[in-house]
Amino acid sequence: MGSIRAPATKRSTNLTVAVKCRPLTERERGRDIVRVFNDKEVVVLDPDISKDYLDRIQNRTKERRYSFDYAFGPNSTNLDVYQRSIRSTIFGVVQGLNATVFAYGSTGSGKTYTMVGTQDDPGLMVLSLNTIFDLIEKDNTSDDFQVTCSYLEVYNEVIYDLLEKSSGHLELREDPEQGIIVAGLRSIKVNSTVKILELLNLGNSRRKTESTEVNETSSRSHAVLEINVTRKLQKRYPAQVTRGKLALVDLAGSERASETNSAGQKLRDGANINRSLLALANCINALGKQQKKGLAYVPYRNSKLTRILKDGLSGNSQTIMIATISPADNLYHHTVNTLKYADRAKEIKTHIQKNIGTVNAHVSDYQNMIDNLQGEVSRLRKELAEKETQLNAKPTERDKDDEISWLNALSQETSENVQERINLQKALIELDETNLRNRKELQHLDDAIAKQQVIENEGAVVQALQSRRQVILDNIRDNDELGIIYQKEVEVNEKRRGQLQDMIDEAIKNNGNKTYLGILSQYRLLGIANTELQFEMAMRDQIISSQREAQRHLWNLLMSLGLDERQIVELGAKQGIIVEEGTKIKPLGLSNLTTPLDLQRKNYSPSQCSPSRSQFGALTCFYPQTSEASSRSLNRENQKMHADFCREDHLSSFCYISHPFSPSAYQPWLSNQPILGFGAFNQHSDGLRNSFPHMRSYERGPSTSSFEVNFRQQQQQQDAWAVANKQEVNMNHHVETSSAWDHSRSAITHRGGTMQTTFGHLQTNQVAITVNSPLGFRKLPTPTQQNVSPVLPPHVTTNFQEKRF
Ligand SMILES: Nc1ncnc2c1ncn2[C@@H]1O[C@H](COP(=O)(O)OP(=O)(O)OP(=O)(O)O)[C@@H](O)[C@H]1O
């Protein structure tokens, strides 16, 4: 099976917004108040015809004017919309790109008409498929194509398969390879538009519709037709497979429930519809920022709809929003709301800044949430017990039937309220974590800028760093503003929770059996929510425990390198690090280790070394933490060429090691193969061979400075590294000279418990070794000559300097 890859070249995309105004329907007798100009501008006239010219120029009119990528008037057909705003995107789908097209608008504005269409005016779903099959048919390569489609609806935050006769509730799963998937959703292989049309009609007939005041057959659910085009490129060897995904979404009406005279079930539908749409709006806002500015938090998890659309909305996806509006004067508010939303979809704002917590604070947030929920559950349990006693003592009268439904509604709303709170809290936590990362990057950038500024002729680098810094600042502000919005939503949610609680209390006071049942179901729902949180907490615990484990390994490593516990704690204290008690476990058989490399016994005194002068921190900022680092040249030129920013959350420790090696004593890199041993160095070689008995001598020429250390030969150290390697600790190293960046044709590999280091040609008198960890080492103690000595070139002396990100 070939690999699935996104196309090699990525182009940045912006959300395309098209507005489509439908004609007045027969039922509507109002005035047409929408005008479309230049295929881009939409003007909504004031519905109040008594307003005159004077009102208009004095800005007393409600007339609104917007501009979009495309605008279509009442006479435009679906084909017009398709050809101008969608068609080119469909070509990309066949090439392996993702695309999402969604119709947004209030009830009766023409979303379903636009997406599905009629026999005479086929909608975007049909037209897109036509193009796909057309392109496949006309394709003159020998590539194999396969088109599959699935059709689902999200109704009241529950997913149903529209291609199944009686679909049960479907669940979302996070698949490590495929991303978010709907477990159990049918995916049907199709080879003609006719077949898809059949499926669409079938699916549409199963959609949940209701008659609202505005639309007789109003869709109450969000429908997602997903078309996957898999293409096997035969001419390549091995055959490559691309997969393009097109999601066509017919959203439910965006109106407020109150505006459609809804009550009961309809009211609840309305609330859920709006929750999903709000979540979608938030994602689109965040994505808009991200496309321009990089790392911004996108709150996908706030609704099922946004989780389903996540893949299509992010990554290599072109997203097109079709905002549908009615021209009727009585729908002025709906129209303006839709246009405002569409307008926002392309806007980017600047925002205020807020302080941020730490990772520990996030964990305690989770703990607080769980505590609150547990409190709620135990209170309800107590109330149930009390009620049960009352019921045993005095059998209650039968209540009226409608009380049951009232209680059910109350119970459902309470559960939704809890769920919403959980989602908001999670979103807040994720947002904070994103900003925490942003702030770390900001700090690194500030350090890097400060360092670069003292170096002459580094204007371009400083400029790049500064523009990145601005991007990060903007992201932080944006995320903070989103956080404030969420915080407000949490407050509203809390208020509602209080109201619901009062209603429950009242019901408990006044009623018997039915209330008991109501509380029972409430209790059950809270229990479920509680379990979910416990699960999340367990996952967090797991992360924390693996971080602790990583710290333990670090302890072992440092101790194996010759530092004792006291020294490590002291070093930590010097750097302001509190060493956690739990991490100080007995080292893995290393406690009896005799310091393997006592450099102090040798002739390598600190006085032989010059302290490192460093732009190193800045450079490391440029490079992603990757084991490929060794293959990149670190000279100044390439540094500029690969101006790639490290986004990893890495707290690193650098050791700068100076040695008196002559820059001219230089031998080109000869081999990529790890070799056990070290090269013929200067006058120190013999002494080194004595002090590094586990390394064999390796003669490569008089000036070769290659050397390697194999930890396998030091069993105890190997233990530590083996454990660390299981955790995939990345170790990159960089080589710095005192005068200029030279090269990094050197490698560190660490496979199967072995860490081998080879410095290709040490045309350098300063060596830097970076220890980076994606596992979240809080900080490495400052290295000393002892703890790094096993990886030193034999002639290297002892001047260390720590650099931390
Ligand atoms: N471009 C159009 N030309 C003619 N009639 C249209 C057009 N767009 C919509 N209509 C008519 O308007 C009515 C409402 O359209 P539609 O059902 O597509 O709205 P909707 O936005 O999907 O509503 P809901 O959100 O309630 O499902 C239908 O009777 C439909 O035939």
The ligand as a Gaussian input file, in Angstrom:
#p B3LYP/6-31G(d) Opt

LIG

0 1
 N      -32.222000      30.220000      -5.329000
 C      -33.469000      29.851000      -5.090000
 N      -34.365000      29.876000      -6.062000
 C      -35.627000      29.522000      -5.828000
 N      -36.095000      29.121000      -4.633000
 C      -35.249000      29.072000      -3.618000
 C      -33.891000      29.433000      -3.797000
 N      -33.292000      29.282000      -2.623000
 C      -34.216000      28.837000      -1.740000
 N      -35.410000      28.718000      -2.349000
 C      -36.640000      28.288000      -1.713000
 O      -36.686000      28.833000      -0.394000
 C      -37.229000      27.892000       0.528000
 C      -36.271000      27.666000       1.668000
 O      -35.077000      27.130000       1.163000
 P      -34.217000      26.046000       1.925000
 O      -35.060000      24.945000       2.443000
 O      -33.104000      25.726000       1.054000
 O      -33.744000      26.910000       3.150000
 P      -32.720000      26.512000       4.291000
 O      -31.834000      27.675000       4.457000
 O      -32.124000      25.214000       4.015000
 O      -33.664000      26.441000       5.536000
 P      -33.514000      25.611000       6.909000
 O      -32.366000      26.138000       7.634000
 O      -34.777000      25.929000       7.620000
 O      -33.406000      24.214000       6.516000
 C      -37.507000      26.649000      -0.283000
 O      -38.855000      26.644000      -0.632000
 C      -36.653000      26.779000      -1.496000
 O      -37.199000      26.112000      -2.621000

